[in-house]
Amino acid sequence: MAKYKVEISGINTNDIVVLSQEEMNELFKKMHTGDQFARDLLVEGNLKLVLSILKKFVNRFDNMDDLFQIGCIGLLKAIDNFDLSHEVKFSTYAVPMILGEVKRYVRDNTSSIRVSRSLKDLAYKTMKLNEEHHQKTGSELTTEELAEKLNVTSYEIVNALESLREPISMFEPIYNDGGDTIYLYDQIEDKSSSSNELSTKLAVTAAINELNEREQYILDERFIIGKTQMEIAKELNISQAQVSRLEKGAIKQLKKVLK
């Protein structure tokens, strides 16, 4: 597999259609009136968005075909929940949703957590003993009583039962009111963050806002969606050389503002 390239069985990436923002807006309007064909076209027209996200996992996950299917599930969820009235680009809305689906799948299928056989056995014995006692008396044994009957410590009982709990992904959605989804990691304090990092983020946002609409569009399509300069040139009806010049100029301007 070539570096930075995602290969998916049965899919020729050269044949994937790339939709312009105007085309997507029209398709979303049709989809919201019940046009299933419009929904299918939106999926096909955003497959490169999924592939651009999968590039980050090329060397971390063996079965990219499975990961592509999971990414498409995230894409479908993004399409079904996208609201044109929010006036944000679809890619801005879809990337976190697709990435969340992919990261959950990678976590669940490449888990580094290994529970020992003895710990599992103790957990099952504890649950069986408690269930038998409940059937006979209608009540449950305390942790101390369980520990005494199984000749272990209370800590070992608690640890064994906790080992059977499923880990929760940092990217697990915990709230959605129809707008932006809040994930678990949003509620975790990042002690490594500093005021300098926040200032940098604000400076980057301000610098991007200084660019004109075409420059912002080119950077977004190139570095978020992952389109080539030729694809963008075709959408904007300009030459590839012009796209390259605008891209370099925008990056130079960002560097100048951020110095």
C-alpha positions in Angstrom: 0.0 0.0 0.0 1.4 3.3 -1.0 2.1 5.9 1.7 -0.8 8.3 2.3 -3.0 6.3 0.0 -6.1 4.4 1.0 -6.9 1.3 -1.1 -10.5 0.0 -0.8 -11.5 -3.3 -2.6 -13.8 -2.8 -5.5 -13.5 1.0 -5.5 -11.6 3.1 -8.0 -11.0 6.4 -6.3 -10.5 8.0 -9.7 -14.1 7.4 -10.5 -15.5 9.0 -7.3 -17.6 12.0 -8.0 -16.8 15.2 -6.1 -19.7 17.6 -5.6 -19.5 21.3 -5.3 -21.1 23.1 -2.4 -23.9 24.4 -4.6 -24.6 20.9 -5.9 -24.8 19.5 -2.4 -27.1 22.2 -1.2 -29.5 21.4 -4.0 -29.3 17.7 -3.3 -30.0 18.3 0.4 -33.1 20.3 -0.5 -34.3 17.4 -2.6 -33.5 14.8 0.0 -35.5 16.7 2.6 -38.5 16.4 0.3 -38.1 12.6 0.3 -35.9 12.1 -2.7 -33.9 8.9 -1.9 -31.9 9.2 -5.1 -30.6 12.6 -3.9 -29.4 11.0 -0.7 -27.6 8.3 -2.6 -25.8 11.0 -4.7 -24.8 12.8 -1.5 -23.2 9.6 -0.2 -21.4 9.0 -3.5 -20.3 12.6 -3.7 -18.7 12.6 -0.3 -16.8 9.3 -0.3 -13.5 11.2 -0.8 -14.2 12.9 2.5 -14.3 9.5 4.2 -11.1 8.4 2.4 -9.3 11.6 3.5 -10.1 10.8 7.1 -9.0 7.1 6.8 -5.5 8.3 5.8 -4.8 8.8 9.4 -5.4 5.1 10.2 -3.5 3.5 7.3 -0.6 2.3 9.5 -2.8 1.7 12.6 -5.5 -0.7 11.3 -5.1 -3.7 9.0 -8.6 -4.0 7.4 -9.2 -0.7 5.7 -12.3 -2.2 3.9 -14.0 -2.6 7.2 -12.9 0.9 8.3 -14.3 2.4 5.1 -17.7 0.8 5.8 -17.7 2.3 9.3 -16.7 5.7 7.9 -19.6 5.5 5.5 -22.0 4.9 8.4 -20.7 8.1 9.9 -21.2 9.8 6.6 -24.8 8.6 6.4 -25.5 9.9 9.9 -24.0 13.2 9.0 -26.1 13.4 5.8 -29.3 12.5 7.6 -28.8 15.0 10.4 -27.3 17.9 8.5 -29.4 21.1 8.6 -28.8 23.7 5.8 -30.3 26.4 8.1 -27.1 26.3 10.3 -25.2 27.8 7.4 -22.1 25.7 7.9 -20.3 23.7 5.3 -21.2 20.0 5.2 -17.6 18.9 5.6 -17.2 21.0 8.8 -20.3 19.2 10.2 -19.5 15.7 8.9 -15.8 15.3 9.7 -16.2 15.0 13.5 -19.1 12.6 13.1 -17.2 10.3 10.6 -14.0 10.5 12.7 -16.0 9.6 15.8 -17.5 6.5 14.2 -14.0 5.4 12.9 -12.3 6.0 16.3 -14.9 4.0 18.2 -14.6 1.1 15.8 -10.8 1.2 16.0 -11.0 1.3 19.8 -13.4 -1.6 20.0 -11.4 -3.8 17.7 -7.8 -2.9 18.7 -8.3 -2.7 22.5 -5.1 -2.8 24.5 -7.1 -3.8 27.6 -6.6 -7.4 28.5 -8.5 -9.0 31.4 -6.8 -12.0 33.0 -8.6 -15.4 33.0 -8.4 -15.6 36.8 -10.0 -12.1 37.2 -12.8 -13.1 34.8 -13.4 -16.4 36.7 -13.7 -14.6 40.0 -16.2 -12.2 38.5 -18.3 -15.0 37.2 -18.2 -16.9 40.5 -19.2 -13.7 42.3 -22.2 -13.1 40.1 -23.2 -16.8 40.2 -23.0 -16.9 44.0 -25.0 -13.6 44.3 -27.6 -14.9 41.9 -28.1 -18.1 43.8 -28.4 -16.3 47.1 -30.9 -13.9 45.6 -33.1 -16.7 44.3 -33.2 -18.3 47.7 -33.6 -15.2 49.9 -34.7 -12.4 47.6 -31.7 -10.3 48.8 -28.1 -9.8 47.6 -24.9 -10.4 49.4 -22.7 -7.5 50.4 -19.2 -7.2 49.0 -17.7 -8.3 52.4 -20.0 -11.4 52.5 -19.0 -12.4 48.9 -15.4 -11.9 49.8 -15.7 -14.1 52.8 -17.5 -16.9 51.0 -15.0 -16.9 48.1 -12.0 -16.5 50.4 -10.7 -13.3 48.8 -10.5 -9.7 49.7 -13.3 -7.1 49.1 -11.0 -5.2 46.8 -10.5 -8.4 44.6 -14.3 -8.7 44.4 -14.8 -5.1 43.3 -11.8 -5.3 40.9 -13.1 -8.5 39.3 -16.6 -7.0 38.7 -15.2 -3.8 37.4 -13.1 -5.7 34.9 -16.3 -6.8 33.1 -17.4 -3.3 32.4 -17.1 -2.1 28.8 -14.7 0.9 28.4 -16.4 4.1 27.3 -15.0 5.8 24.3 -13.8 9.4 24.7 -15.7 10.0 21.5 -19.0 8.7 22.9 -21.8 11.2 22.3 -23.4 12.3 25.5 -25.7 15.0 24.4 -27.3 16.2 21.2 -30.1 18.8 21.1 -30.3 18.8 17.3 -27.3 21.1 17.0 -23.6 20.3 17.7 -23.1 17.0 19.4 -21.2 17.0 22.7 -18.8 14.1 23.2 -17.3 12.8 26.4 -13.9 14.2 25.6 -15.5 17.7 25.5 -16.1 17.4 29.3 -12.6 16.2 30.2 -10.2 18.9 31.4 -7.0 19.0 29.5 -4.4 19.9 32.1 -1.7 20.1 29.5 -3.6 23.0 27.8 -2.4 26.5 28.5 -3.4 30.0 27.8 -0.8 30.1 25.1 -2.5 27.2 23.2 -5.8 28.9 23.5 -4.3 32.1 22.2 -2.8 30.2 19.2 -6.1 28.7 18.3 -7.8 32.1 18.4 -5.0 33.6 16.3 -5.4 30.9 13.7 -9.1 31.5 13.5 -8.6 35.2 13.2 -5.9 34.6 10.5 -8.2 32.4 8.5 -11.0 35.0 8.7 -8.6 37.5 7.1 -8.5 35.4 3.9 -11.0 36.0 1.2 -13.8 33.5 0.5 -12.0 31.8 -2.4 -8.8 31.3 -0.4 -10.7 29.9 2.6 -12.6 27.5 0.2 -9.3 26.2 -1.4 -7.7 25.6 2.0 -10.8 23.8 3.3 -11.1 21.6 0.2 -7.4 20.8 0.1 -6.6 20.1 3.8 -9.9 19.1 5.3 -11.6 17.2 2.5 -8.3 16.2 0.7 -9.1 17.2 -2.8 -6.4 17.7 -5.4 -5.6 21.0 -7.0 -6.9 19.7 -10.3 -10.3 18.8 -8.7 -10.6 22.3 -7.2 -9.6 24.0 -10.4 -12.4 22.1 -12.2 -14.9 23.2 -9.6 -13.9 26.9 -9.7 -13.4 26.8 -13.5 -9.8 28.1 -13.2 -6.4 26.6 -14.0 -4.5 24.3 -11.7 -1.7 26.8 -11.7 -4.1 29.5 -10.4 -5.3 27.2 -7.6 -1.6 26.5 -6.7 -0.9 30.2 -6.6 -3.9 31.0 -4.4 -3.1 28.2 -2.1 0.5 29.3 -1.6 -0.6 32.9 -1.2 -3.1 31.9 1.5 -0.6 29.8 3.4 2.0 32.6 3.2 -0.6 35.1 4.5 -1.4 32.8 7.4 2.3 32.4 8.3 2.7 36.2 8.2 -0.3 36.8 10.5 0.8 34.1 13.0 4.4 35.2 13.4 
